[in-house]
């Protein structure tokens, strides 16, 4: 938070309180000459009551409300479209500052569980070959307000604040558009709000960060966070992962797993494990031999494995494996004593399934143009296995 927190004449921009953590709000109110407890009040009004109008904050003095109107605001991104799947999944296209769109998905499960998939960047710079987001290129990082604003909007969409039901969202996964660890500070700030008892009060086991393997940032994360960790692996060896997940060329599997182990070892909960995400692509990484290689790779690593059947999208020639191929791969891992699940495809009728989020990106990398051209003009990519 910069010097613009102080209400002064000639201030160029108001401070958006939506993305400020408890500590940042405390500092903000202290600069106004207020007591630190105002931060707790503001967190409750914004994140538990869903209030974005200072006049409605009845336990805050009229003079302070007037002061806040001069120098502060509570502004969430704008929902542009909402789509509802036949399976109950809901996807929003959300306009952020600058006009680009990001996508957010709420996935209901049996019982009262509902998982919100949150985006951290406008586009993605990593360009994983099986993910449609990467084909859109990259524009910028989302602010903390734009990240936590996705949670705020999802609850508001279901009238959750007015009903006193903040459990519209029971779990959050940082698995939407972007690589969360490349937007480290804003992602950590937003996750802190998810965990804060005066905001959303989610358990650290119910907030999960998924990374493709930015090792230095993962090592930093171990010092500031205890959220659950998911590793976007997708290959049992470096040769194949170099092709599927290009960041592997800089941080190969051994370095990534070592960093993930350090993260787990630093957690106060000694029973924590990482989730290994493995997208199964027909003829690329779904053979029984590769399943055995994966089991050998992970035999001493504390993890559970989530198999994700590939979800098709334009600009990709990849195919989803057959059910038999998926089950054979799963059986090898189960026989090797891994807790292994097969992710159910949800929301694919509205392009809300894993790997299908695209939004609308003002791509400053020009990657989207190159991918469209190569997909139109070239033969399908051949992988050497």
KEKE-3310 file (N, C-alpha, C; in steps of 0.2 Angstrom, whole numbers, plus 5000, padded with zeros to 4 digits):
npx = (5004:5003:5008:4996:4986:4983:4971:4971:4971:4970:4973:4976:4971:4959:4960:4958:4949:4946:4955:4964:4974:4972:4982:4986:4975:4974:4986:4981:4970:4977:4984:4974:4972:4965:4959:4967:4957:4947:4951:4947:4933:4930:4934:4925:4913:4915:4919:4911:4899:4897:4896:4898:4897:4900:4891:4882:4888:4885:4891:4902:4908:4899:4907:4919:4915:4912:4925:4931:4924:4930:4943:4944:4938:4927:4929:4924:4929:4920:4906:4903:4898:4888:4887:4878:4881:4874:4877:4877:4888:4895:4900:4909:4913:4924:4927:4941:4952:4957:4950:4951:4946:4944:4941:4931:4926:4914:4912:4901:4899:4895:4884:4888:4899:4908:4918:4928:4936:4949:4956:4973:4980:4980:4978:4992:5009:5016:5013:5009:5007:4995:4985:4972:4972:4985:4987:4982:4990:4998:4994:4994:4998:4985:4977:4977:4965:4957:4959:4954:4942:4935:4931:4922:4913:4907:4901:4891:4884:4876:4868:4873:4878:4868:4859:4866:4874:4889:4895:4894:4905:4916:4928:4943:4953:4968:4969:4965:4965:4982:4998:5000:5011:5019:5014:5016:5015:5003:4994:4997:4993:4979:4975:4978:4967:4957:4959:4958:4949:4941:4937:4934:4937:4942:4948:4966:4968:4958:4961:4970:4985:4990:5004:5015:5028:5037:5051:5060:5050:5041:5049:5050:5036:5034:5039:5029:5016:5003:4995:4986:4995:4997:5004:5008:5011:5011:5019:5030:5044:5058:5061:5049:5041:5047:5042:5028:5026:5034:5041:5048:5061:5069:5067:5069:5061:5066:5071:5059:5051:5059:5059:5045:5044:5052:5043:5032:5038:5040:5027:5016:5007:5010:5005:5003:5001:5006:4996:4997:4995:4990:4987:4979:4983:4979:4989:5001:5005:4999:5001:5003:5016:5021:5014:5019:5032:5029:5025:5037:5044:5038:5038:5044:5039:5028:5012:4996:4987:4980:4971:4968:4958:4961:4954:4946:4950:4949:4963:4971:4977:4976:4969:4957:4960:4954:4941:4946:4960:4962:4958:4967:4979:4976:4975:4988:4994:4986:4989:5002:5000:4997:4986:4974:4964:4952:4948:4932:4925:4919:4907:4911:4902:4901:4913:4921:4929:4944:4958:4952:4949:4949:4945:4947:4960:4971:4984:5000:5011:5010:5008:4996:4992:5003:5000:4988:4991:5000:4992:4983:4991:5000:5006:5000:5008:5022:5026:5041:5043)
npy = (4994:5011:5029:5034:5031:5040:5052:5066:5082:5084:5071:5058:5045:5034:5023:5006:4996:4983:4973:4973:4966:4961:4967:4977:4985:4989:4997:5007:5013:5018:5028:5037:5041:5033:5019:5003:4993:4996:4990:4976:4978:4983:4973:4963:4970:4971:4957:4948:4953:4958:4971:4986:5000:5014:5021:5012:5006:5004:5004:5012:5028:5043:5053:5047:5039:5048:5053:5042:5041:5050:5046:5033:5017:5003:4992:4980:4968:4967:4957:4951:4941:4926:4909:4894:4877:4861:4852:4859:4867:4884:4897:4912:4926:4939:4956:4965:4979:4989:4982:4968:4951:4939:4922:4913:4899:4890:4875:4864:4850:4834:4835:4849:4855:4866:4871:4885:4890:4900:4914:4921:4928:4939:4930:4919:4916:4904:4895:4881:4866:4859:4867:4879:4892:4896:4898:4910:4919:4933:4946:4954:4954:4950:4961:4961:4964:4961:4947:4942:4948:4939:4929:4936:4941:4929:4924:4934:4932:4921:4927:4925:4933:4941:4931:4927:4917:4912:4901:4898:4897:4884:4879:4885:4885:4890:4889:4894:4905:4908:4908:4906:4908:4917:4929:4933:4941:4947:4936:4929:4939:4939:4926:4926:4934:4925:4916:4923:4925:4935:4938:4927:4916:4903:4886:4882:4870:4870:4879:4880:4881:4880:4875:4876:4875:4885:4886:4895:4904:4895:4891:4903:4904:4894:4901:4910:4905:4892:4886:4873:4862:4860:4851:4854:4842:4832:4824:4810:4811:4821:4824:4822:4831:4843:4846:4847:4856:4870:4877:4868:4866:4875:4873:4858:4842:4835:4846:4853:4844:4843:4856:4856:4846:4853:4863:4856:4850:4861:4864:4866:4856:4839:4829:4833:4832:4834:4837:4829:4834:4827:4828:4818:4813:4807:4795:4802:4804:4793:4779:4763:4760:4773:4776:4767:4772:4785:4781:4776:4787:4795:4787:4790:4802:4812:4812:4813:4808:4816:4812:4819:4819:4824:4839:4844:4858:4872:4875:4864:4848:4837:4823:4816:4802:4785:4777:4765:4766:4776:4770:4759:4766:4772:4761:4755:4765:4764:4751:4753:4758:4772:4785:4788:4798:4800:4814:4821:4826:4842:4855:4855:4858:4872:4876:4876:4867:4859:4867:4873:4887:4903:4917:4934:4941:4955:4952:4955:4948:4942:4929:4922:4925:4918:4905:4903:4904:4894:4883:4883:4882:4871:4854:4842:4842:4831:4820:4814:4800)
npz = (5000:4996:4998:4995:5003:5013:5016:5007:5000:4982:4979:4968:4965:4973:4986:4984:4995:4994:4991:5002:5015:5032:5040:5031:5030:5043:5044:5035:5042:5053:5047:5045:5058:5065:5076:5077:5077:5068:5056:5057:5058:5045:5037:5040:5035:5021:5017:5024:5025:5012:5008:4999:5001:5009:5017:5022:5033:5048:5061:5060:5062:5057:5053:5049:5039:5030:5027:5022:5010:5003:5000:4998:4991:4987:4976:4965:4952:4936:4932:4916:4908:4912:4914:4915:4918:4913:4923:4935:4936:4937:4927:4926:4915:4918:4918:4920:4925:4912:4902:4898:4899:4912:4917:4929:4939:4947:4955:4960:4972:4978:4993:5003:4998:4988:4975:4971:4956:4954:4945:4942:4933:4919:4905:4902:4904:4902:4893:4892:4883:4883:4887:4885:4890:4890:4876:4873:4876:4885:4896:4909:4927:4939:4951:4969:4973:4962:4962:4974:4972:4964:4972:4980:4971:4966:4978:4979:4968:4970:4980:4992:5003:5007:5012:5023:5021:5019:5015:5002:4994:4998:4996:4988:4974:4967:4952:4940:4926:4922:4930:4947:4955:4948:4951:4964:4976:4975:4975:4987:4996:4993:4996:5009:5014:5011:5020:5032:5048:5050:5037:5025:5031:5028:5029:5029:5023:5013:5004:4989:4981:4964:4955:4941:4942:4947:4954:4963:4968:4974:4984:4992:4995:5005:5016:5020:5019:5022:5014:5004:4993:4975:4962:4945:4935:4925:4917:4917:4916:4912:4898:4891:4899:4896:4884:4886:4897:4897:4906:4913:4907:4913:4927:4931:4934:4946:4953:4955:4963:4974:4979:4982:4992:5002:5005:5010:5021:5029:5034:5048:5050:5051:5043:5030:5012:4995:4980:4965:4949:4934:4918:4907:4891:4875:4868:4871:4885:4892:4893:4900:4903:4905:4916:4926:4926:4932:4944:4950:4950:4960:4971:4984:4987:4996:4993:4984:4969:4956:4942:4926:4914:4897:4891:4877:4865:4854:4843:4846:4844:4852:4860:4871:4881:4880:4890:4895:4894:4903:4915:4915:4917:4930:4938:4938:4946:4958:4962:4965:4977:4978:4983:4972:4961:4949:4940:4938:4923:4923:4918:4904:4894:4894:4892:4903:4909:4916:4910:4899:4901:4894:4893:4888:4881:4880:4871:4875:4871:4859:4856:4855:4841:4835:4838:4833:4819:4817:4821:4810:4799:4800:4802:4814:4830:4833:4845:4853:4862)
capx = (5000:5007:5006:4989:4981:4981:4966:4974:4968:4974:4975:4975:4967:4956:4963:4953:4950:4944:4961:4969:4974:4970:4988:4986:4969:4976:4990:4977:4966:4981:4986:4969:4971:4960:4961:4968:4951:4943:4952:4942:4926:4930:4935:4918:4908:4917:4920:4906:4892:4897:4895:4903:4894:4902:4885:4879:4892:4882:4895:4907:4905:4897:4913:4924:4912:4913:4932:4932:4921:4935:4950:4944:4932:4927:4927:4926:4928:4913:4904:4901:4893:4887:4885:4877:4881:4869:4879:4877:4894:4894:4906:4908:4918:4924:4931:4946:4954:4960:4945:4952:4941:4946:4936:4931:4922:4912:4910:4897:4900:4890:4884:4888:4905:4908:4925:4929:4943:4951:4962:4978:4983:4976:4982:4997:5016:5020:5012:5009:5004:4988:4981:4970:4974:4992:4987:4979:4996:4998:4994:4997:4995:4979:4979:4974:4957:4954:4959:4949:4935:4932:4927:4917:4907:4904:4896:4886:4880:4871:4865:4876:4879:4861:4857:4870:4877:4896:4898:4893:4911:4919:4935:4946:4959:4971:4970:4961:4970:4988:5003:5000:5018:5022:5010:5017:5013:4995:4991:4998:4988:4972:4974:4977:4960:4953:4960:4957:4943:4937:4935:4931:4938:4943:4954:4972:4967:4953:4963:4975:4988:4993:5010:5018:5035:5042:5054:5061:5044:5038:5053:5047:5029:5035:5040:5024:5009:5002:4989:4988:4999:4996:5010:5005:5016:5008:5024:5035:5051:5060:5061:5042:5038:5050:5038:5022:5027:5041:5045:5052:5067:5072:5066:5067:5057:5070:5071:5052:5049:5063:5056:5038:5046:5053:5037:5028:5041:5039:5021:5015:5003:5015:5002:5001:5004:5005:4992:5001:4990:4992:4983:4980:4983:4979:4995:5006:5007:4994:5003:5005:5024:5022:5011:5024:5037:5027:5025:5043:5047:5035:5038:5046:5036:5022:5007:4991:4988:4974:4972:4963:4957:4962:4948:4948:4949:4952:4970:4974:4975:4976:4963:4956:4961:4948:4940:4950:4966:4962:4957:4973:4984:4974:4976:4995:4995:4983:4993:5008:4998:4995:4979:4973:4958:4951:4944:4926:4924:4913:4906:4914:4897:4901:4920:4923:4933:4951:4962:4948:4948:4952:4944:4949:4967:4975:4990:5006:5016:5008:5008:4990:4993:5007:4997:4982:4994:5003:4987:4980:4995:5005:5004:5000:5015:5023:5030:5046:5042)
capy = (5000:5017:5035:5037:5029:5046:5057:5072:5086:5083:5064:5056:5039:5032:5016:5001:4992:4976:4968:4974:4962:4964:4971:4983:4989:4992:5003:5012:5017:5021:5034:5042:5043:5028:5014:4997:4988:4998:4985:4971:4980:4984:4966:4960:4973:4969:4950:4944:4956:4960:4978:4990:5006:5016:5024:5006:5003:5007:5004:5017:5035:5047:5057:5043:5037:5054:5053:5036:5042:5055:5043:5025:5014:4996:4991:4973:4968:4967:4951:4952:4935:4921:4903:4888:4870:4856:4849:4864:4872:4891:4901:4920:4930:4945:4961:4968:4985:4988:4979:4961:4947:4933:4917:4910:4894:4887:4868:4861:4843:4831:4838:4856:4857:4870:4874:4890:4890:4907:4916:4925:4933:4939:4925:4915:4917:4898:4891:4873:4864:4856:4872:4884:4898:4898:4899:4916:4924:4936:4953:4956:4951:4953:4964:4957:4966:4957:4940:4941:4950:4934:4926:4941:4941:4922:4923:4939:4930:4917:4930:4922:4938:4943:4926:4925:4910:4913:4895:4897:4894:4881:4878:4889:4883:4894:4885:4897:4907:4911:4904:4910:4910:4922:4935:4930:4946:4948:4930:4928:4944:4937:4920:4928:4936:4919:4912:4927:4923:4941:4939:4922:4910:4896:4882:4881:4864:4871:4884:4876:4884:4875:4878:4872:4873:4891:4884:4900:4907:4890:4891:4909:4903:4890:4905:4914:4902:4885:4883:4866:4863:4855:4852:4853:4838:4830:4819:4806:4812:4828:4824:4824:4837:4849:4848:4849:4861:4872:4880:4862:4867:4879:4870:4851:4838:4834:4852:4855:4839:4844:4862:4854:4843:4858:4866:4851:4849:4867:4865:4864:4850:4834:4824:4836:4829:4838:4834:4829:4834:4824:4828:4812:4815:4800:4793:4806:4802:4789:4772:4759:4761:4779:4775:4764:4777:4790:4778:4775:4794:4798:4782:4792:4808:4812:4815:4810:4809:4817:4811:4824:4817:4830:4842:4847:4865:4874:4876:4858:4842:4832:4819:4813:4795:4781:4776:4759:4769:4780:4765:4756:4771:4773:4754:4755:4769:4761:4745:4755:4761:4779:4787:4791:4800:4803:4820:4821:4832:4846:4861:4856:4861:4879:4877:4878:4862:4860:4868:4876:4894:4907:4924:4938:4944:4959:4948:4959:4943:4940:4922:4920:4925:4913:4899:4902:4903:4887:4878:4883:4880:4866:4848:4841:4841:4824:4820:4809:4797)
capz = (5000:4995:5001:4993:5008:5017:5013:5006:4994:4976:4978:4961:4965:4979:4988:4984:5001:4993:4991:5007:5020:5039:5041:5027:5032:5050:5042:5032:5046:5057:5044:5046:5065:5068:5080:5073:5077:5062:5050:5058:5056:5038:5034:5041:5031:5014:5015:5027:5023:5005:5008:4996:5001:5016:5021:5025:5038:5053:5067:5059:5063:5051:5050:5046:5033:5025:5026:5018:5003:4999:4999:4998:4988:4987:4969:4962:4944:4933:4928:4909:4907:4917:4910:4919:4915:4915:4929:4940:4936:4934:4924:4924:4912:4922:4916:4924:4923:4905:4898:4897:4903:4915:4919:4936:4939:4953:4954:4966:4973:4983:4999:5003:4995:4981:4974:4966:4953:4953:4940:4945:4928:4912:4901:4905:4900:4902:4887:4892:4877:4883:4891:4881:4892:4887:4869:4872:4877:4892:4897:4915:4933:4942:4957:4975:4973:4956:4963:4980:4970:4961:4977:4982:4966:4966:4983:4978:4962:4973:4985:4998:5008:5010:5016:5029:5019:5016:5012:4995:4992:5003:4994:4983:4970:4962:4946:4934:4921:4925:4935:4953:4958:4945:4953:4970:4981:4975:4976:4994:4999:4992:5000:5016:5015:5011:5027:5038:5051:5049:5030:5023:5036:5025:5032:5025:5019:5008:4999:4986:4975:4959:4951:4935:4944:4947:4960:4968:4971:4978:4991:4995:4998:5011:5022:5021:5018:5023:5010:5001:4987:4970:4957:4939:4933:4918:4913:4922:4914:4909:4891:4889:4902:4893:4878:4888:4902:4895:4912:4915:4904:4918:4933:4929:4939:4952:4957:4957:4968:4980:4982:4985:4998:5007:5007:5014:5027:5033:5037:5055:5050:5049:5039:5024:5006:4989:4975:4959:4944:4928:4913:4902:4884:4872:4864:4873:4892:4895:4893:4906:4904:4908:4923:4930:4927:4936:4951:4952:4951:4966:4976:4990:4988:5000:4988:4981:4962:4953:4935:4923:4906:4893:4889:4870:4864:4847:4842:4849:4841:4857:4861:4877:4881:4881:4897:4896:4894:4909:4920:4916:4920:4937:4941:4940:4952:4964:4964:4968:4984:4978:4983:4965:4959:4942:4940:4934:4919:4925:4915:4898:4889:4894:4891:4910:4912:4917:4904:4894:4902:4889:4894:4882:4883:4876:4872:4873:4869:4852:4856:4852:4834:4832:4839:4827:4813:4817:4821:4804:4793:4801:4804:4821:4833:4834:4851:4854:4868)
cpx = (5004:5005:4999:4984:4979:4976:4969:4971:4973:4976:4972:4970:4965:4959:4957:4954:4949:4949:4966:4968:4972:4976:4988:4981:4971:4981:4986:4974:4971:4983:4981:4968:4966:4963:4962:4961:4946:4945:4948:4935:4925:4930:4928:4913:4909:4916:4915:4899:4891:4895:4900:4901:4896:4896:4882:4882:4890:4886:4901:4904:4904:4903:4918:4921:4913:4920:4934:4930:4926:4941:4950:4938:4933:4924:4929:4926:4921:4911:4901:4896:4893:4884:4884:4877:4875:4871:4879:4883:4892:4900:4905:4914:4918:4929:4935:4948:4958:4956:4946:4947:4945:4940:4937:4925:4920:4909:4907:4899:4895:4890:4884:4895:4904:4915:4925:4936:4944:4957:4967:4981:4979:4980:4987:5004:5019:5019:5012:5005:4997:4983:4979:4971:4981:4992:4985:4984:4995:4998:4997:4995:4989:4981:4976:4967:4954:4954:4954:4942:4931:4928:4921:4911:4904:4899:4890:4881:4875:4867:4867:4877:4873:4858:4861:4874:4884:4899:4896:4899:4914:4926:4937:4952:4962:4974:4967:4967:4976:4992:5003:5006:5022:5019:5010:5014:5005:4992:4991:4993:4981:4971:4974:4970:4955:4953:4958:4950:4938:4934:4931:4932:4939:4949:4960:4972:4962:4955:4970:4978:4991:4998:5012:5026:5040:5046:5056:5055:5041:5042:5051:5041:5030:5036:5034:5017:5009:4996:4991:4991:4998:5002:5007:5011:5016:5013:5028:5042:5052:5059:5054:5039:5041:5045:5031:5021:5033:5045:5050:5060:5072:5072:5064:5063:5060:5070:5064:5050:5053:5061:5049:5039:5048:5047:5033:5031:5041:5032:5020:5011:5008:5012:5000:5005:5003:5000:4996:4995:4993:4987:4984:4979:4984:4986:5001:5009:5003:4995:5004:5012:5025:5019:5016:5030:5036:5027:5032:5046:5044:5035:5040:5044:5030:5016:5001:4990:4981:4975:4966:4963:4957:4955:4949:4946:4952:4959:4974:4972:4975:4969:4963:4957:4954:4947:4945:4957:4967:4962:4964:4979:4983:4976:4983:4996:4992:4987:4999:5007:4998:4988:4978:4966:4958:4946:4938:4926:4918:4913:4909:4909:4897:4909:4923:4927:4940:4954:4958:4947:4952:4951:4945:4955:4969:4982:4996:5012:5016:5008:5002:4990:4997:5004:4991:4985:4997:4998:4984:4984:5000:5002:5004:5007:5016:5028:5035:5045:5048)
cpy = (5006:5023:5037:5035:5035:5050:5064:5076:5084:5075:5062:5050:5037:5025:5011:4996:4985:4971:4969:4969:4965:4969:4978:4988:4993:4998:5009:5016:5020:5028:5039:5044:5039:5023:5007:4993:4990:4993:4979:4972:4981:4977:4963:4963:4971:4962:4946:4946:4958:4967:4982:4998:5009:5018:5018:5003:5006:5008:5008:5024:5039:5051:5053:5040:5042:5054:5048:5037:5046:5051:5036:5023:5006:4994:4984:4973:4967:4961:4953:4947:4930:4915:4897:4882:4866:4852:4853:4868:4879:4894:4908:4922:4937:4950:4965:4975:4984:4985:4971:4957:4941:4928:4914:4905:4891:4880:4865:4853:4841:4834:4846:4859:4860:4873:4879:4890:4897:4909:4921:4930:4933:4936:4922:4915:4910:4894:4884:4871:4861:4861:4877:4891:4901:4900:4907:4922:4927:4943:4956:4952:4954:4956:4960:4958:4962:4950:4939:4943:4944:4930:4930:4941:4934:4921:4928:4936:4925:4920:4928:4927:4940:4937:4924:4919:4911:4907:4893:4894:4891:4879:4883:4886:4888:4890:4887:4899:4910:4906:4908:4912:4915:4929:4934:4935:4946:4942:4928:4933:4941:4931:4921:4930:4930:4915:4916:4926:4929:4942:4932:4915:4903:4892:4882:4875:4865:4877:4881:4880:4879:4878:4873:4871:4879:4890:4890:4903:4902:4890:4897:4907:4899:4894:4909:4911:4895:4883:4876:4867:4858:4857:4850:4849:4836:4825:4816:4807:4819:4829:4826:4830:4844:4851:4850:4855:4865:4875:4874:4863:4871:4876:4863:4848:4837:4840:4854:4850:4841:4851:4860:4851:4848:4862:4862:4851:4855:4868:4863:4858:4844:4829:4827:4832:4834:4834:4834:4829:4832:4823:4822:4814:4808:4800:4798:4804:4797:4782:4769:4760:4767:4779:4772:4768:4782:4787:4777:4782:4796:4793:4785:4799:4808:4816:4810:4812:4810:4817:4815:4822:4824:4833:4846:4854:4866:4875:4870:4852:4836:4829:4817:4805:4791:4779:4770:4762:4772:4775:4761:4760:4771:4766:4753:4759:4766:4755:4746:4759:4768:4780:4791:4792:4801:4808:4820:4827:4836:4853:4861:4858:4868:4881:4879:4872:4863:4861:4872:4884:4898:4915:4928:4943:4948:4957:4953:4954:4941:4933:4919:4920:4920:4906:4898:4901:4896:4882:4877:4880:4874:4859:4847:4840:4834:4824:4814:4806:4792)
cpz = (5000:4999:5000:4998:5012:5013:5012:5000:4988:4975:4971:4961:4972:4980:4988:4990:5000:4994:4997:5013:5027:5041:5037:5028:5039:5048:5039:5037:5051:5054:5044:5053:5068:5072:5075:5072:5071:5056:5051:5056:5048:5034:5034:5036:5024:5013:5018:5025:5016:5004:5004:4996:5009:5020:5024:5031:5045:5060:5066:5059:5057:5048:5047:5040:5028:5023:5021:5011:4999:4997:4997:4994:4989:4980:4967:4955:4942:4930:4922:4907:4912:4913:4915:4915:4917:4921:4935:4941:4934:4932:4923:4920:4916:4919:4921:4921:4917:4900:4896:4901:4906:4916:4926:4936:4946:4952:4960:4966:4977:4990:4999:5000:4988:4981:4969:4963:4951:4949:4944:4940:4922:4907:4905:4901:4899:4896:4887:4886:4877:4886:4886:4883:4890:4880:4868:4874:4884:4892:4903:4921:4936:4949:4963:4975:4968:4958:4969:4977:4966:4966:4979:4977:4965:4972:4982:4973:4965:4979:4992:5004:5011:5014:5022:5027:5016:5013:5006:4992:4998:5002:4988:4980:4966:4956:4940:4929:4925:4929:4941:4956:4954:4946:4961:4976:4981:4977:4983:4998:4999:4996:5007:5018:5015:5017:5033:5041:5051:5042:5028:5027:5034:5028:5027:5021:5013:5003:4996:4981:4971:4955:4946:4937:4944:4954:4965:4971:4976:4985:4995:4999:5004:5017:5024:5021:5020:5020:5007:4995:4981:4964:4950:4935:4926:4914:4918:4921:4911:4902:4888:4892:4899:4887:4881:4893:4901:4901:4915:4913:4909:4925:4932:4935:4946:4956:4960:4963:4975:4983:4985:4991:5004:5009:5011:5021:5032:5036:5044:5055:5047:5044:5032:5018:5000:4984:4969:4954:4938:4923:4908:4895:4880:4867:4866:4880:4895:4895:4899:4908:4908:4915:4928:4931:4932:4944:4954:4954:4958:4972:4983:4992:4991:4996:4987:4974:4960:4945:4932:4916:4903:4891:4882:4870:4857:4848:4846:4845:4846:4858:4868:4876:4882:4888:4899:4898:4901:4915:4921:4919:4928:4940:4943:4946:4959:4966:4967:4975:4984:4979:4976:4964:4952:4942:4935:4930:4921:4920:4908:4893:4889:4894:4898:4913:4912:4910:4898:4895:4897:4891:4887:4884:4878:4876:4870:4871:4862:4851:4853:4844:4831:4833:4834:4821:4812:4817:4814:4798:4794:4802:4811:4824:4834:4840:4851:4861:4870)
residu = (UNK:UNK:UNK:UNK:UNK:UNK:UNK:UNK:UNK:UNK:UNK:UNK:UNK:UNK:UNK:UNK:UNK:UNK:UNK:UNK:UNK:UNK:UNK:UNK:UNK:UNK:UNK:UNK:UNK:UNK:UNK:UNK:UNK:UNK:UNK:UNK:UNK:UNK:UNK:UNK:UNK:UNK:UNK:UNK:UNK:UNK:UNK:UNK:UNK:UNK:UNK:UNK:UNK:UNK:UNK:UNK:UNK:UNK:UNK:UNK:UNK:UNK:UNK:UNK:UNK:UNK:UNK:UNK:UNK:UNK:UNK:UNK:UNK:UNK:UNK:UNK:UNK:UNK:UNK:UNK:UNK:UNK:UNK:UNK:UNK:UNK:UNK:UNK:UNK:UNK:UNK:UNK:UNK:UNK:UNK:UNK:UNK:UNK:UNK:UNK:UNK:UNK:UNK:UNK:UNK:UNK:UNK:UNK:UNK:UNK:UNK:UNK:UNK:UNK:UNK:UNK:UNK:UNK:UNK:UNK:UNK:UNK:UNK:UNK:UNK:UNK:UNK:UNK:UNK:UNK:UNK:UNK:UNK:UNK:UNK:UNK:UNK:UNK:UNK:UNK:UNK:UNK:UNK:UNK:UNK:UNK:UNK:UNK:UNK:UNK:UNK:UNK:UNK:UNK:UNK:UNK:UNK:UNK:UNK:UNK:UNK:UNK:UNK:UNK:UNK:UNK:UNK:UNK:UNK:UNK:UNK:UNK:UNK:UNK:UNK:UNK:UNK:UNK:UNK:UNK:UNK:UNK:UNK:UNK:UNK:UNK:UNK:UNK:UNK:UNK:UNK:UNK:UNK:UNK:UNK:UNK:UNK:UNK:UNK:UNK:UNK:UNK:UNK:UNK:UNK:UNK:UNK:UNK:UNK:UNK:UNK:UNK:UNK:UNK:UNK:UNK:UNK:UNK:UNK:UNK:UNK:UNK:UNK:UNK:UNK:UNK:UNK:UNK:UNK:UNK:UNK:UNK:UNK:UNK:UNK:UNK:UNK:UNK:UNK:UNK:UNK:UNK:UNK:UNK:UNK:UNK:UNK:UNK:UNK:UNK:UNK:UNK:UNK:UNK:UNK:UNK:UNK:UNK:UNK:UNK:UNK:UNK:UNK:UNK:UNK:UNK:UNK:UNK:UNK:UNK:UNK:UNK:UNK:UNK:UNK:UNK:UNK:UNK:UNK:UNK:UNK:UNK:UNK:UNK:UNK:UNK:UNK:UNK:UNK:UNK:UNK:UNK:UNK:UNK:UNK:UNK:UNK:UNK:UNK:UNK:UNK:UNK:UNK:UNK:UNK:UNK:UNK:UNK:UNK:UNK:UNK:UNK:UNK:UNK:UNK:UNK:UNK:UNK:UNK:UNK:UNK:UNK:UNK:UNK:UNK:UNK:UNK:UNK:UNK:UNK:UNK:UNK:UNK:UNK:UNK:UNK:UNK:UNK:UNK:UNK:UNK:UNK:UNK:UNK:UNK:UNK:UNK:UNK:UNK:UNK:UNK:UNK:UNK:UNK:UNK:UNK:UNK:UNK:UNK:UNK:UNK:UNK:UNK:UNK:UNK:UNK:UNK:UNK:UNK:UNK:UNK:UNK:UNK:UNK:UNK:UNK:UNK:UNK:UNK:UNK:UNK:UNK:UNK:UNK:UNK)
# end
